[in-house]
Structure formats: structure tokens, C-alpha cells
Amino acid sequence: MNSGIIEIDLHGCNKNEALSIIERALKDCNSSTYRIRLVHGYHGGVSLRNMIYDEFSYGRCDQVKRIQNGSNPGITELVLREY
């Protein structure tokens, strides 16, 4: 059963690797997916979080309606549609 949320662990990825993984997930998700949860961590810095905001906020990606913080500072969620 698909929960509608894709969770991706980006620990250990550099910005280019993470961007490639996120773009592939956006391409491969189906209509039941409404959110992509990106687990990037925060103790090692915020470069992945900043890249996510730079690449996917402000209408830069048609699939992403908005970005929101997750349940802790090491998670960012791409909202594709409202649940």
C-alpha cells in the first residue's frame, strides 16, 4: 500500500547527488504521491536544505506546490498536492 509519501534519505550525498535523486523521485512519482519527505540532517551543516529551497521553491518546479519544514530541522518536505 502506498502511503502517498515518499521518504528519501540524503545523508552522505553531496548537492549534485541529492538534486539528481530528488529530480528522479519527482519524475517517477505517481498521482497517489502527495509529498516527498527529504531527510538531510542538520548537524553537518545546512547545505542540502539550502539547495532544496534554492532549487524547488518560488515556483521553480511546477510539481512542487510548496516546501515545508518536517518534524525536525533535518527534514524538509516537498508538497506536491494537498492531502
Secondary structure, 3 states (H helix, E strand, C coil): CCCCEEEEECCCCCHHHHHHHHHHHHHHCCCCCCEEEEECCCCCCCHHHHHHHHHHCCCCCCCCCEEEECCCCCEEEEECCCC
